[in-house]
Amino acid sequence: MRRADHDADHRASRRGRRRHLRRARQYHPELHLNLAEDYVRTARSKGAGERTVLVRHVLRNSLIPIATLLGLSLPAIFSGALITEAVFNFPGMGELFWTAAQTQDYPIMLGITVLVGLATVIGSLLADLAYAALDPRVRFA
């Protein structure tokens, strides 16, 4: 493996780790905030076990922002990452879109744009459904 390829792989892997740590930093405070809520103290005072309190109350309420972020990141999963595809020589939608833009292949560009838009709508719908399942205050009308 050439040195430049190795450096590019290393940079891509570091970006992935940074993104993962950034998301973990978003979720961790949410868990601590929920641990101090009144409903957790009430569940503990009613005699619920620590595992029950953590799973049914704290984890359920802490998953709400995670469900929102995962649902809205669905288009990025479908559209592909151009840099990752270029580094690993993997043919994907990002590379297809880039090639179509360079050759002015408008039907391909339009198709990928519609697909990413559809993935955005579906991701938003899934995030809303997960939000309704996780948050007991949300009811369907």
Solvent accessible surface area in square Angstrom, and as a share of the most:
residue,aa,sasa,rsa
1,M,178,0.80
2,R,167,0.61
3,R,176,0.64
4,A,62,0.48
5,D,59,0.31
6,H,88,0.39
7,D,46,0.24
8,A,21,0.16
9,D,33,0.17
10,H,90,0.40
11,R,124,0.45
12,A,19,0.15
13,S,51,0.33
14,R,104,0.38
15,R,88,0.32
16,G,31,0.30
17,R,131,0.48
18,R,119,0.44
19,R,122,0.44
20,H,127,0.57
21,L,95,0.47
22,R,127,0.46
23,R,80,0.29
24,A,42,0.33
25,R,153,0.56
26,Q,93,0.41
27,Y,43,0.17
28,H,105,0.47
29,P,67,0.42
30,E,49,0.22
31,L,64,0.32
32,H,100,0.45
33,L,115,0.57
34,N,13,0.07
35,L,57,0.28
36,A,68,0.53
37,E,75,0.33
38,D,96,0.50
39,Y,75,0.28
40,V,0,0.00
41,R,141,0.51
42,T,66,0.38
43,A,10,0.08
44,R,95,0.35
45,S,94,0.60
46,K,164,0.70
47,G,64,0.61
48,A,37,0.29
49,G,41,0.40
50,E,94,0.42
51,R,199,0.72
52,T,54,0.32
53,V,0,0.00
54,L,73,0.36
55,V,81,0.47
56,R,154,0.56
57,H,54,0.24
58,V,2,0.01
59,L,78,0.39
60,R,93,0.34
61,N,34,0.17
62,S,3,0.02
63,L,58,0.29
64,I,21,0.11
65,P,46,0.29
66,I,32,0.16
67,A,16,0.12
68,T,51,0.30
69,L,67,0.33
70,L,97,0.48
71,G,9,0.09
72,L,98,0.49
73,S,20,0.13
74,L,34,0.17
75,P,17,0.11
76,A,67,0.52
77,I,122,0.62
78,F,100,0.42
79,S,30,0.19
80,G,32,0.31
81,A,53,0.41
82,L,69,0.34
83,I,105,0.54
84,T,62,0.36
85,E,9,0.04
86,A,77,0.60
87,V,46,0.26
88,F,116,0.48
89,N,132,0.68
90,F,127,0.53
91,P,107,0.67
92,G,20,0.20
93,M,47,0.21
94,G,12,0.12
95,E,70,0.31
96,L,86,0.43
97,F,76,0.32
98,W,132,0.46
99,T,65,0.38
100,A,4,0.03
101,A,42,0.33
102,Q,119,0.53
103,T,93,0.54
104,Q,122,0.54
105,D,55,0.28
106,Y,136,0.52
107,P,102,0.64
108,I,65,0.33
109,M,45,0.20
110,L,117,0.58
111,G,40,0.38
112,I,16,0.08
113,T,80,0.47
114,V,93,0.53
115,L,73,0.36
116,V,41,0.23
117,G,34,0.33
118,L,93,0.46
119,A,6,0.05
120,T,61,0.35
121,V,98,0.56
122,I,74,0.38
123,G,0,0.00
124,S,42,0.27
125,L,101,0.50
126,L,94,0.47
127,A,7,0.06
128,D,88,0.46
129,L,81,0.40
130,A,34,0.26
131,Y,78,0.30
132,A,13,0.10
133,A,70,0.54
134,L,33,0.16
135,D,3,0.01
136,P,66,0.41
137,R,190,0.69
138,V,51,0.29
139,R,180,0.66
140,F,154,0.64
141,A,155,1.20
